[in-house]
Amino acid sequence: MVAPATLSLRPCATLAPSRAAVPRVGGAVFVPPPARSPPAAVAAAASCSPRRRPLPRAVAVDADQQGSPEPPDQEAKPKKYYFLVANAKFMLDEEEHFQEQLKEKLRNYGERDKEVDFWLVVEPKFLDRFPNITKRLKRPAVALVSTDGNWITFMKLRLDRVLADQFEAETLEDALASNPAELKFDKPDNWTAPYPKYEYGWWEPFLPPKSSNGTA
């Protein structure tokens, strides 16, 4: 019996031997039994078989890509404002240090390029929300309003004879709205303080913008 010829397996080659390579014995064709392919040959043949393509996956598409409208923005929440209030004569004509403190704060904001967050409001409309405060006030009244609650607390301790509270408003214009009022202070007959008397109208740089003050 003649030993079967050795097969050289290559990737994608036919594993069955060709007819020319089959040995003949006594004029008869001897067909050897199929040989087991070595693991390396099986792996090489498997590499030639077509691979299955992965199924496409669903991909989420942004609303902008689909052309659908964006969800509406959330409504702005009301902003909190803090205030202290007293009658206008005390706040603007009698309190010795009030003017200096406001001017110093305004100067400091200017040096730091910081947006002003405090205002003086003559006869503010928001006082209608505080009947317990208004019944204790002499009119006209003036309020110092700010979004800085800590500073308002400090100023209340500094001025002492004032009332303080807080409220919420949708806009700055609503928060600083005021009623018409005329400020008139009598000059004292005898001024004995070592510093000059406050000039009338010193508070005007601290008033709200005209649009927030109820005027055009």
Backbone hydrogen bonds, N-H to C=O, Kabsch-Sander energy under -0.5 kcal/mol:
donor,donor_aa,acceptor,acceptor_aa,energy
9,L,7,L,-0.8
13,A,10,R,-2.4
21,A,18,S,-0.7
22,V,19,R,-1.1
25,V,28,A,-2.8
28,A,25,V,-2.0
30,F,23,P,-1.8
30,F,28,A,-0.5
31,V,29,V,-0.7
41,A,38,P,-0.5
42,V,38,P,-2.1
43,A,39,P,-2.4
44,A,40,A,-2.1
45,A,41,A,-2.5
46,A,42,V,-2.3
47,S,43,A,-1.5
48,C,44,A,-0.6
48,C,45,A,-1.0
49,S,45,A,-0.6
49,S,46,A,-0.8
66,Q,62,D,-1.3
67,G,63,A,-0.7
67,G,64,D,-0.6
68,S,63,A,-1.6
79,K,169,A,-2.6
81,Y,167,F,-3.3
82,Y,146,S,-3.3
83,F,165,D,-2.5
84,L,144,L,-1.7
85,V,163,L,-2.8
86,A,142,V,-1.9
88,A,140,P,-2.8
91,M,87,N,-2.2
92,L,88,A,-2.8
93,D,89,K,-1.8
94,E,89,K,-1.5
95,E,90,F,-2.5
101,Q,97,H,-2.1
102,L,98,F,-2.1
103,K,99,Q,-2.4
104,E,100,E,-2.4
105,K,101,Q,-2.0
106,L,102,L,-2.4
107,R,103,K,-2.3
108,N,104,E,-2.3
109,Y,105,K,-2.2
110,G,106,L,-1.9
111,E,107,R,-2.0
112,R,108,N,-1.7
113,D,110,G,-0.7
114,K,109,Y,-2.8
119,W,145,V,-2.5
120,L,206,F,-2.9
121,V,143,A,-2.7
123,E,141,A,-3.3
125,K,177,A,-2.4
126,F,177,A,-0.5
127,L,124,P,-1.0
128,D,125,K,-1.9
129,R,126,F,-1.8
130,F,127,L,-1.9
133,I,130,F,-1.0
134,T,130,F,-2.5
135,K,131,P,-1.8
136,R,133,I,-1.6
137,L,134,T,-1.2
142,V,86,A,-2.9
143,A,121,V,-2.6
144,L,84,L,-2.9
145,V,119,W,-2.8
145,V,143,A,-0.7
146,S,82,Y,-2.6
147,T,117,D,-1.5
149,G,147,T,-0.9
152,I,148,D,-1.8
153,T,149,G,-2.1
154,F,150,N,-2.0
155,M,151,W,-2.7
156,K,152,I,-2.1
157,L,153,T,-1.8
158,R,154,F,-1.9
159,L,155,M,-2.8
160,D,156,K,-2.4
161,R,159,L,-2.7
162,V,160,D,-1.9
163,L,85,V,-2.5
165,D,83,F,-2.0
167,F,81,Y,-2.4
169,A,79,K,-2.2
175,A,171,T,-1.9
176,L,172,L,-2.1
177,A,174,D,-0.7
179,N,123,E,-2.8
183,L,181,A,-0.5
184,K,182,E,-0.6
192,T,190,N,-0.7
202,W,199,E,-1.5
204,E,201,G,-1.7
206,F,203,W,-1.9
207,L,204,E,-1.5
212,S,209,P,-1.1
213,N,209,P,-1.0
213,N,210,K,-0.6
214,G,211,S,-0.5
215,T,210,K,-2.0
